[in-house]
Amino acid sequence: MDVLRILRKEESKLLAVQDKVAHRLAGLRGAINALSADHAVRPRVAQGRVNKLRGKKLSAAHRAAIKRGIAKAKAGKA
């Protein structure tokens, strides 16, 4: 009978660890969903534009247009 009691005690310990791991895993999955580009919550418009360009190479014409826009904005503020 002592063996059965020991096994049940070990089972309860492992179940407690499993609950803790499941909780941490759920938190990690929530963070992944929050940070991923294809999650259900729509990002703000400004963030959406940045996300579309992240990781993509821009053409020389596109880079030049961005530089012109930045220069134009700086000239308008000055």
For each residue, the residues with C-beta under 8 A, 3 or more apart:
1: 4 5
2: 5 6
3: 6 7
4: 1 7 8
5: 1 2 8 9
6: 2 3 9 10
7: 3 4 10 11
8: 4 5 11 12
9: 5 6 12 13
10: 6 7 13 14
11: 7 8 14 15
12: 8 9 15 16
13: 9 10 16 17
14: 10 11 17 18
15: 11 12 18 19
16: 12 13 19 20
17: 13 14 20 21
18: 14 15 21 22
19: 15 16 22 23
20: 16 17 23 24
21: 17 18 24 25
22: 18 19 25 26
23: 19 20 26 27
24: 20 21 27 28
25: 21 22 28 29
26: 22 23 29 30
27: 23 24 30 31
28: 24 25 31 32
29: 25 26 32 33
30: 26 27 33 34
31: 27 28 34 35
32: 28 29 35 36
33: 29 30 36 39 40
34: 30 31 39 41
35: 31 32
36: 32 33 39
37: 51
38:
39: 33 34 36
40: 33
41: 34
42: 48
43: 47 48 51
44: 47 48
45: 48 49
46: 49 50
47: 43 44 50 51
48: 42 43 44 45 51 52
49: 45 46 52 53
50: 46 47 53 54
51: 37 43 47 48 54
52: 48 49 56
53: 49 50 56 58
54: 50 51
55:
56: 52 53
57:
58: 53 62 63 66
59: 62 63
60: 63 64
61: 64 65
62: 58 59 65 66
63: 58 59 60 66 67
64: 60 61 67 68
65: 61 62 68 69
66: 58 62 63 69 70
67: 63 64 70 71
68: 64 65 71 72
69: 65 66 72 73
70: 66 67 73 74
71: 67 68 74 75
72: 68 69 75 76
73: 69 70 76 77
74: 70 71 77 78
75: 71 72 78
76: 72 73
77: 73 74
78: 74 75
